């Protein structure tokens, strides 16, 4: 893809994610179900954090494209390294995890992740923007441009660290409020919850590996492979 076309795509993707994040942040307070927007607000939900992550990624990607267009190659190289690390370790695996885990649980029992009370608050298009569109955007990014993946150990350590931070945030909110971020968690015993978190980590690691595999298979050059 031409750099100018890529820059336009990344700019539009950034604007889209900024708009979606703005929309979810500015839901009218009086319409928010009290049992959903307690301590931590929207910032306790992985879906919302992922929107901010995607906006940041596409913003960095657009900056890298602009620097390449104006021939600031030394600066562009540094920004591209940050872009690739952000995409490989977080943007692709997290967006894939959000989309697949949400719709799997929603299909099984929506009350575990997205109570019916939200239907009157969050429009259908916004629900799909947060939980559906993130996946094709992630796949399209792999198709649009190659990404250098970090060494496997480094990538997995960073992914595991970020996962640990989010789990710690979830547990902190429960310790303060006595309420789980997602009703699903209330179904587990402490041992069961630990197993669930471990299983979720294994799933997101598999998405990391899948993204690396796709990147290698699509672009083919050895420098993009494991």
C-alpha positions in Angstrom: 0.0 0.0 0.0 1.3 3.5 -0.9 2.4 5.6 2.1 -0.1 8.3 1.2 -2.9 5.8 1.1 -1.7 4.2 4.3 -1.6 7.6 6.0 -5.2 8.3 5.0 -6.3 4.9 6.3 -4.5 5.4 9.6 -5.9 8.9 9.9 -9.5 7.7 9.3 -9.0 4.8 11.8 -7.7 7.2 14.4 -10.7 9.6 13.9 -13.1 6.6 14.1 -11.7 5.3 17.4 -11.5 8.8 18.8 -15.2 9.3 17.9 -16.3 6.0 19.4 -14.3 6.6 22.6 -15.8 10.1 22.8 -19.3 8.7 22.3 -19.0 6.1 25.1 -17.4 8.7 27.5 -20.2 11.2 26.9 -23.2 9.0 27.5 -25.7 11.1 29.5 -25.1 10.5 33.2 -28.8 10.2 34.1 -29.1 7.3 31.6 -26.3 5.2 33.1 -27.5 2.1 35.1 -26.1 2.5 38.6 -25.2 -1.1 38.8 -22.9 -0.8 35.8 -21.2 2.5 36.2 -20.0 2.3 39.8 -16.4 2.8 41.1 -14.0 3.1 38.2 -16.6 4.3 35.7 -16.0 3.1 32.1 -12.3 2.7 32.8 -12.9 -0.6 34.5 -14.0 -2.3 31.3 -11.5 -3.9 29.0 -13.6 -2.9 26.0 -13.3 0.8 26.8 -9.6 0.6 27.6 -9.2 -1.2 24.2 -10.8 1.7 22.4 -8.2 4.1 23.9 -5.5 1.6 23.0 -6.6 1.5 19.4 -6.9 5.2 19.1 -3.3 5.6 20.5 -2.1 2.9 18.0 -3.6 4.5 15.0 -2.4 7.9 16.1 1.1 6.6 16.3 0.7 4.9 12.9 -0.5 8.1 11.3 2.5 10.0 12.8 4.9 7.4 11.4 3.3 7.7 7.9 3.5 11.5 8.0 7.2 11.3 9.0 7.9 9.0 6.1 6.1 11.2 3.6 8.1 14.3 4.7 11.4 12.2 4.6 12.1 12.5 8.3 13.4 8.9 8.2 15.4 8.9 11.4 12.4 10.0 13.4 10.1 7.8 11.4 12.3 4.7 12.3 11.8 5.4 16.0 8.1 5.9 15.7 7.7 2.8 13.5 9.4 0.7 16.2 6.9 2.0 18.8 4.0 1.4 16.4 5.1 -2.2 15.8 5.6 -3.0 19.5 2.2 -1.5 20.3 0.4 -3.4 17.6 2.1 -6.8 18.1 2.0 -6.9 21.9 -1.3 -5.1 22.6 -3.5 -3.8 19.7 -3.9 -7.0 17.8 -4.2 -9.6 20.7 -6.4 -7.3 22.9 -8.9 -6.4 20.1 -9.1 -10.0 19.0 -9.7 -11.1 22.6 -12.3 -8.4 23.2 -14.3 -9.3 20.1 -14.2 -13.1 20.4 -14.6 -13.4 24.2 -17.5 -10.8 24.3 -19.6 -12.4 21.6 -18.9 -15.9 22.9 -20.1 -15.0 26.4 -22.9 -12.8 25.0 -24.3 -15.7 23.0 -24.1 -18.0 26.0 -25.7 -15.6 28.5 -25.5 -11.9 27.8 -26.2 -11.0 31.4 -22.8 -12.2 32.3 -21.0 -9.5 30.3 -23.6 -7.0 28.9 -26.8 -6.7 30.9 -30.0 -6.0 29.0 -30.4 -2.8 30.9 -27.6 -1.4 28.6 -29.7 -1.7 25.5 -31.6 1.5 26.4 -28.3 3.4 27.1 -25.8 2.2 24.5 -27.0 2.3 20.9 -26.7 -0.9 18.8 -24.1 0.8 16.5 -22.0 1.7 19.4 -22.1 -1.8 20.8 -20.8 -3.2 17.5 -18.3 -0.4 17.2 -16.8 -1.5 20.6 -17.1 -5.2 20.3 -17.3 -6.2 16.6 -15.5 -3.7 14.3 -12.3 -3.9 16.4 -11.6 -7.4 14.9 -11.7 -6.6 11.2 -9.8 -3.4 11.9 -7.0 -5.5 13.5 -6.9 -8.0 10.6 -7.0 -5.2 8.0 -3.9 -3.6 9.7 -2.0 -6.8 9.2 -3.0 -6.8 5.5 -2.1 -3.2 5.1 1.4 -3.1 6.3 4.1 -5.5 7.8 5.0 -5.2 11.4 8.3 -6.2 13.1 7.5 -8.4 16.1 9.8 -8.3 19.2 11.7 -11.3 20.4 9.1 -13.9 21.6 10.2 -13.7 25.3 10.1 -9.9 25.3 6.7 -9.8 23.7 5.1 -12.3 26.0 6.6 -10.7 29.1 5.1 -7.3 28.1 1.7 -8.9 27.3 1.7 -10.8 30.5 2.6 -7.7 32.5 -0.2 -5.6 31.0 -2.6 -8.5 31.6 -1.5 -8.7 35.2 -2.1 -4.9 35.6 -5.7 -5.2 34.3 -6.4 -8.2 36.6 -5.0 -6.3 39.5 -7.3 -3.4 38.6 -10.3 -5.7 38.5 -9.4 -7.2 41.9 -8.9 -3.8 43.4 -12.3 -2.6 42.3 -13.9 -5.7 43.9 -12.0 -5.1 47.2 -13.3 -1.5 47.3 -16.9 -2.0 46.1 -17.6 -5.7 46.8 -18.9 -5.8 43.2 -17.3 -7.5 40.2 -16.6 -5.6 37.0 -18.3 -8.4 35.1 -21.2 -10.5 36.7 -19.5 -13.6 35.3 -16.8 -13.4 37.9 -19.3 -13.9 40.7 -19.9 -17.4 39.5 -16.4 -18.6 40.4 -14.8 -19.7 43.6 -11.4 -18.1 44.3 -9.6 -21.1 42.8 -12.0 -21.1 39.8 -11.5 -17.4 39.3 -7.7 -17.9 39.3 -8.1 -20.7 36.7 -10.3 -18.4 34.6 -7.8 -15.6 34.6 -5.0 -18.1 33.8 -7.1 -19.5 30.9 -7.8 -16.0 29.6 -4.1 -15.2 29.6 -3.5 -18.4 27.6 -6.1 -17.3 25.1 -4.7 -13.9 24.7 -1.2 -15.3 24.3 -2.6 -17.6 21.5 -4.0 -14.5 19.8 -0.5 -12.9 20.0 1.0 -15.9 18.4 -1.7 -16.0 15.7 -1.1 -12.3 14.9 2.6 -13.1 14.5 1.8 -16.1 12.3 -0.5 -14.0 10.1 2.1 -11.2 9.8 4.8 -13.7 8.7 2.5 -15.7 6.3 1.1 -12.6 4.5 4.4 -10.6 4.1 6.7 -13.6 3.7 10.0 -12.0 4.2 12.2 -13.7 6.8 12.7 -10.4 8.7 9.0 -10.4 9.6 8.9 -14.0 10.7 9.7 -15.6 14.0 
